[in-house]
Amino acid sequence: MPKTPTDPLPESSQSGVQHDEHPNYRDGDRRCGWLRLDPVPDRERWEQRHPPRPRRIDLPRLVGLATVGFTAIYFLSDLIEVAQGNFSTDRLALTYAGEAAIPLFVLGLYAVQRPQISRLGLVGAIAYAYCYVFFTSTVVYALVAGTPNYKDLTRIFGAWMTVHGVLLLLGGLAFGLAVARANVLPRWTGVCLMAGVVLVVAASGQSNLARTVAAAVPACAFLGMGIALLHRPDTKETP
């Protein structure tokens, strides 16, 4: 006798569809043995069984990219100054772009090393970042006032340049030492940063070439930190 629509179909004839796995299935929705697709999907049950993956910011990758990119921009502006001999609008614009990002990625470098890095690293990072907030403001002044070169800029700001130079030295030494002790990033980058800030302060009154050679040392330190972050295993996987 042929089956009528009122006869339930055997479970094996339902093409292997699991009623409780389909997002549109609700208990009691069998009609004549077939699965009835309700026009209103049961999203609550589906989301409970298949929760969405939480989105998160890949901070190490973000900090690594910023450190490498803006350090390169900043050092490029120094090379342009050596080639030109004086300030130019293009050179100062590059310097502003590089210097304005230094406080952000230095604090980011501290954050990605927590909790291994000590409080000395936090103090050093804050001091170093603050100094570049001040130095960035001097670049803005040079752009607006049309200051021709670095010697005139240091003459205008006078003792403020000296004070922030000493603070940069102390902050760089503290942060570099904390990086070397934390052993999250390569230890040589912390040592290189410490040596770099000493050279930068020592060469502050020297020629453009001497100051650029000195600036290359902390630039290498930050490039090393950024590249190390980009090559960490947890930054190679997409979140």
VOGUDREN-297910 format. One record per residue (C-alpha): x, y, z; residue number from 1; residue in three letters. Coordinates in nm, 4 decimals, m for minus. Example, Ala and Ser with C-alpha at 12.3 -4.5 7.8 and 13.67 -1.06 7.14 Angstrom:
BEGIN
ATOM       east      north         up     k     r
ATOM     1.2300    m0.4500     0.7800     1   ALA
ATOM     1.3670    m0.1060     0.7140     2   SER
***
This chain:
BEGIN
ATOM       east      north         up     k     r
ATOM     0.0000     0.0000     0.0000     1   MET
ATOM     0.1576     0.3400    m0.1013     2   PRO
ATOM     0.2388     0.5878     0.1722     3   LYS
ATOM     0.0010     0.8736     0.2195     4   THR
ATOM     0.1066     1.2243     0.3248     5   PRO
ATOM    m0.0133     1.1381     0.6762     6   THR
ATOM     0.2342     0.8540     0.7133     7   ASP
ATOM     0.5617     0.9598     0.8774     8   PRO
ATOM     0.8693     0.8832     0.6737     9   LEU
ATOM     1.1326     0.6619     0.8345    10   PRO
ATOM     1.4337     0.8374     0.9772    11   GLU
ATOM     1.6645     0.6784     0.7195    12   SER
ATOM     1.4686     0.8316     0.4293    13   SER
ATOM     1.5182     1.1899     0.5426    14   GLN
ATOM     1.8516     1.2307     0.3584    15   SER
ATOM     2.0464     1.2352     0.6808    16   GLY
ATOM     1.9145     1.5799     0.7833    17   VAL
ATOM     1.9538     1.6313     1.1551    18   GLN
ATOM     1.6532     1.8344     1.2630    19   HIS
ATOM     1.8171     1.9800     1.5707    20   ASP
ATOM     2.1231     2.0981     1.3755    21   GLU
ATOM     1.9377     2.3186     1.1276    22   HIS
ATOM     1.8946     2.6846     1.2276    23   PRO
ATOM     1.5344     2.6913     1.1056    24   ASN
ATOM     1.4198     2.3785     1.2889    25   TYR
ATOM     1.1921     2.3967     1.5900    26   ARG
ATOM     1.0673     2.1099     1.8050    27   ASP
ATOM     0.7375     1.9770     1.6872    28   GLY
ATOM     0.7780     2.1044     1.3316    29   ASP
ATOM     0.7470     1.7697     1.1567    30   ARG
ATOM     0.4660     1.7649     0.9057    31   ARG
ATOM     0.4062     1.4330     0.7292    32   CYS
ATOM     0.7633     1.3263     0.8119    33   GLY
ATOM     0.9220     1.6142     0.6245    34   TRP
ATOM     1.1217     1.9002     0.7756    35   LEU
ATOM     0.9242     2.2205     0.7750    36   ARG
ATOM     1.1394     2.5304     0.7263    37   LEU
ATOM     0.9895     2.8004     0.9385    38   ASP
ATOM     1.0106     3.1429     0.7692    39   PRO
ATOM     1.1350     3.2888     1.0996    40   VAL
ATOM     1.4805     3.1350     1.1678    41   PRO
ATOM     1.5634     3.0156     1.5151    42   ASP
ATOM     1.8828     3.2187     1.5447    43   ARG
ATOM     1.9109     3.1854     1.9200    44   GLU
ATOM     1.9620     2.8081     1.9113    45   ARG
ATOM     2.1983     2.8295     1.6151    46   TRP
ATOM     2.4155     3.0950     1.7790    47   GLU
ATOM     2.4307     2.8935     2.1012    48   GLN
ATOM     2.5628     2.5907     1.9108    49   ARG
ATOM     2.7844     2.7965     1.6777    50   HIS
ATOM     2.8998     3.1062     1.8680    51   PRO
ATOM     3.0832     3.3683     1.6571    52   PRO
ATOM     3.4545     3.3993     1.7104    53   ARG
ATOM     3.5330     3.7130     1.9124    54   PRO
ATOM     3.7209     3.9843     1.7271    55   ARG
ATOM     4.0385     4.1182     1.8843    56   ARG
ATOM     4.3090     4.3625     1.7920    57   ILE
ATOM     4.6415     4.2034     1.7056    58   ASP
ATOM     4.8407     4.4507     1.9138    59   LEU
ATOM     5.1894     4.3028     1.8547    60   PRO
ATOM     5.1450     4.3161     1.4763    61   ARG
ATOM     5.0029     4.6689     1.4901    62   LEU
ATOM     5.2861     4.7944     1.7107    63   VAL
ATOM     5.5456     4.6157     1.4993    64   GLY
ATOM     5.4216     4.7715     1.1770    65   LEU
ATOM     5.4041     5.1178     1.3334    66   ALA
ATOM     5.7521     5.0878     1.4830    67   THR
ATOM     5.9138     4.9797     1.1577    68   VAL
ATOM     5.7210     5.2187     0.9338    69   GLY
ATOM     5.7488     5.5404     1.1336    70   PHE
ATOM     6.1089     5.4773     1.2371    71   THR
ATOM     6.1973     5.4465     0.8686    72   ALA
ATOM     6.0114     5.7701     0.7883    73   ILE
ATOM     6.1850     5.9569     1.0690    74   TYR
ATOM     6.5317     5.8404     0.9689    75   PHE
ATOM     6.4593     5.9210     0.6039    76   LEU
ATOM     6.3902     6.2810     0.7051    77   SER
ATOM     6.7327     6.2949     0.8713    78   ASP
ATOM     6.8983     6.1713     0.5527    79   LEU
ATOM     6.7158     6.4393     0.3527    80   ILE
ATOM     6.8446     6.7069     0.5911    81   GLU
ATOM     7.2003     6.5836     0.5381    82   VAL
ATOM     7.1537     6.6024     0.1603    83   ALA
ATOM     6.9867     6.9466     0.1645    84   GLN
ATOM     7.1868     7.1076     0.4419    85   GLY
ATOM     6.8905     7.3020     0.5810    86   ASN
ATOM     6.5249     7.2592     0.6628    87   PHE
ATOM     6.2666     7.2271     0.3884    88   SER
ATOM     5.8912     7.1909     0.3999    89   THR
ATOM     5.9027     6.8344     0.2687    90   ASP
ATOM     6.1741     6.7373     0.5131    91   ARG
ATOM     5.9916     6.8898     0.8109    92   LEU
ATOM     5.6661     6.7225     0.7059    93   ALA
ATOM     5.8391     6.3833     0.7085    94   LEU
ATOM     5.9981     6.4623     1.0437    95   THR
ATOM     5.6591     6.5554     1.1858    96   TYR
ATOM     5.5034     6.2320     1.0585    97   ALA
ATOM     5.7793     6.0252     1.2139    98   GLY
ATOM     5.8129     6.2103     1.5434    99   GLU
ATOM     5.4401     6.2343     1.6090   100   ALA
ATOM     5.4130     5.8536     1.6011   101   ALA
ATOM     5.7105     5.7843     1.8295   102   ILE
ATOM     5.5184     5.8380     2.1580   103   PRO
ATOM     5.2470     5.6001     2.0410   104   LEU
ATOM     5.4636     5.3107     1.9329   105   PHE
ATOM     5.7018     5.3467     2.2308   106   VAL
ATOM     5.4072     5.3069     2.4681   107   LEU
ATOM     5.2896     5.0200     2.2480   108   GLY
ATOM     5.6304     4.8534     2.2793   109   LEU
ATOM     5.5931     4.8723     2.6547   110   TYR
ATOM     5.2417     4.7256     2.6387   111   ALA
ATOM     5.3377     4.4202     2.4300   112   VAL
ATOM     5.6102     4.3310     2.6818   113   GLN
ATOM     5.3798     4.3241     2.9817   114   ARG
ATOM     5.3825     4.1626     3.2348   115   PRO
ATOM     5.7497     4.0670     3.1965   116   GLN
ATOM     5.8738     4.4261     3.1678   117   ILE
ATOM     5.9244     4.6131     3.4934   118   SER
ATOM     5.7858     4.9457     3.6111   119   ARG
ATOM     6.1169     5.0978     3.5137   120   LEU
ATOM     6.0118     5.0288     3.1547   121   GLY
ATOM     5.6853     5.2159     3.2074   122   LEU
ATOM     5.8645     5.5178     3.3540   123   VAL
ATOM     6.1195     5.5139     3.0723   124   GLY
ATOM     5.8550     5.4754     2.8024   125   ALA
ATOM     5.6486     5.7650     2.9391   126   ILE
ATOM     5.9540     5.9925     2.9669   127   ALA
ATOM     6.0742     5.9017     2.6178   128   TYR
ATOM     5.7277     5.9490     2.4705   129   ALA
ATOM     5.6819     6.2859     2.6416   130   TYR
ATOM     6.0121     6.4150     2.5037   131   CYS
ATOM     5.8996     6.3440     2.1494   132   TYR
ATOM     5.5715     6.5208     2.2122   133   VAL
ATOM     5.7835     6.8280     2.2870   134   PHE
ATOM     6.0179     6.7710     1.9912   135   PHE
ATOM     5.7191     6.7340     1.7604   136   THR
ATOM     5.5954     7.0745     1.8746   137   SER
ATOM     5.9303     7.2269     1.7744   138   THR
ATOM     5.8826     7.0829     1.4257   139   VAL
ATOM     5.5424     7.2489     1.4057   140   VAL
ATOM     5.7025     7.5777     1.5098   141   TYR
ATOM     5.9711     7.5409     1.2408   142   ALA
ATOM     5.7043     7.4757     0.9773   143   LEU
ATOM     5.4956     7.7775     1.0777   144   VAL
ATOM     5.7811     8.0205     1.1418   145   ALA
ATOM     5.9963     7.9090     0.8518   146   GLY
ATOM     6.3014     7.8325     1.0681   147   THR
ATOM     6.5894     7.7702     0.8268   148   PRO
ATOM     6.7967     7.5091     1.0141   149   ASN
ATOM     6.8517     7.3112     1.3323   150   TYR
ATOM     7.0965     7.5594     1.4870   151   LYS
ATOM     6.8427     7.8394     1.4702   152   ASP
ATOM     6.5767     7.6109     1.6155   153   LEU
ATOM     6.7923     7.5190     1.9164   154   THR
ATOM     6.8770     7.8863     1.9684   155   ARG
ATOM     6.5073     7.9778     1.9765   156   ILE
ATOM     6.4085     7.7095     2.2281   157   PHE
ATOM     6.7305     7.7408     2.4275   158   GLY
ATOM     6.7254     7.5686     2.7658   159   ALA
ATOM     6.4073     7.3775     2.6834   160   TRP
ATOM     6.5977     7.1742     2.4259   161   MET
ATOM     6.8641     7.0949     2.6870   162   THR
ATOM     6.6131     6.9934     2.9529   163   VAL
ATOM     6.4255     6.7627     2.7182   164   HIS
ATOM     6.7518     6.6248     2.5834   165   GLY
ATOM     6.8519     6.5170     2.9364   166   VAL
ATOM     6.5040     6.3712     2.9954   167   LEU
ATOM     6.5302     6.1823     2.6657   168   LEU
ATOM     6.8617     6.0390     2.7807   169   LEU
ATOM     6.7218     5.9210     3.1130   170   LEU
ATOM     6.4042     5.7826     2.9569   171   GLY
ATOM     6.5931     5.5994     2.6828   172   GLY
ATOM     6.8359     5.4451     2.9314   173   LEU
ATOM     6.5523     5.3316     3.1576   174   ALA
ATOM     6.3415     5.1875     2.8764   175   PHE
ATOM     6.6376     5.0191     2.7054   176   GLY
ATOM     6.7473     4.8574     3.0311   177   LEU
ATOM     6.3949     4.7347     3.1001   178   ALA
ATOM     6.3693     4.5876     2.7486   179   VAL
ATOM     6.6971     4.4011     2.7926   180   ALA
ATOM     6.5886     4.2650     3.1308   181   ARG
ATOM     6.2381     4.1651     3.0197   182   ALA
ATOM     6.3800     3.9381     2.7456   183   ASN
ATOM     6.0560     3.9567     2.5461   184   VAL
ATOM     6.2174     4.1390     2.2565   185   LEU
ATOM     6.5800     4.0742     2.1557   186   PRO
ATOM     6.8094     4.1948     2.4331   187   ARG
ATOM     7.0439     4.3630     2.1887   188   TRP
ATOM     6.7682     4.6087     2.0928   189   THR
ATOM     6.7514     4.7393     2.4492   190   GLY
ATOM     7.1294     4.7749     2.4682   191   VAL
ATOM     7.1326     4.9439     2.1278   192   CYS
ATOM     6.8684     5.1930     2.2413   193   LEU
ATOM     7.0721     5.2787     2.5498   194   MET
ATOM     7.3828     5.3409     2.3406   195   ALA
ATOM     7.1779     5.5327     2.0850   196   GLY
ATOM     7.0315     5.7903     2.3232   197   VAL
ATOM     7.3791     5.8594     2.4624   198   VAL
ATOM     7.5081     5.9251     2.1110   199   LEU
ATOM     7.2083     6.1385     2.0142   200   VAL
ATOM     7.2497     6.3655     2.3170   201   VAL
ATOM     7.6259     6.3861     2.2675   202   ALA
ATOM     7.5867     6.4833     1.9011   203   ALA
ATOM     7.3091     6.7384     1.9545   204   SER
ATOM     7.5371     7.0340     1.8824   205   GLY
ATOM     7.7291     6.8728     1.5982   206   GLN
ATOM     7.6834     6.8769     1.2206   207   SER
ATOM     7.3857     6.7270     1.0376   208   ASN
ATOM     7.5918     6.4263     0.9359   209   LEU
ATOM     7.7111     6.3567     1.2914   210   ALA
ATOM     7.3586     6.3853     1.4310   211   ARG
ATOM     7.2242     6.1541     1.1596   212   THR
ATOM     7.4907     5.8907     1.2284   213   VAL
ATOM     7.4028     5.9080     1.5983   214   ALA
ATOM     7.0298     5.8836     1.5219   215   ALA
ATOM     7.0931     5.5674     1.3195   216   ALA
ATOM     7.1714     5.3732     1.6389   217   VAL
ATOM     6.8340     5.4127     1.8171   218   PRO
ATOM     6.6676     5.3730     1.4777   219   ALA
ATOM     6.8311     5.0303     1.4468   220   CYS
ATOM     6.7088     4.9473     1.7969   221   ALA
ATOM     6.3471     5.0317     1.7154   222   PHE
ATOM     6.3626     4.8584     1.3778   223   LEU
ATOM     6.4893     4.5471     1.5546   224   GLY
ATOM     6.2039     4.5615     1.8060   225   MET
ATOM     5.9441     4.6072     1.5340   226   GLY
ATOM     6.0779     4.3276     1.3152   227   ILE
ATOM     6.0946     4.0957     1.6159   228   ALA
ATOM     5.7265     4.1630     1.6869   229   LEU
ATOM     5.6302     4.0925     1.3260   230   LEU
ATOM     5.8114     3.7581     1.3368   231   HIS
ATOM     5.6577     3.6387     1.6616   232   ARG
ATOM     5.4491     3.3205     1.6091   233   PRO
ATOM     5.1318     3.4768     1.7528   234   ASP
ATOM     5.1432     3.7610     1.4971   235   THR
ATOM     5.1549     3.5291     1.1959   236   LYS
ATOM     4.8038     3.3942     1.2538   237   GLU
ATOM     4.5030     3.5980     1.1670   238   THR
ATOM     4.2685     3.6490     1.4637   239   PRO
***
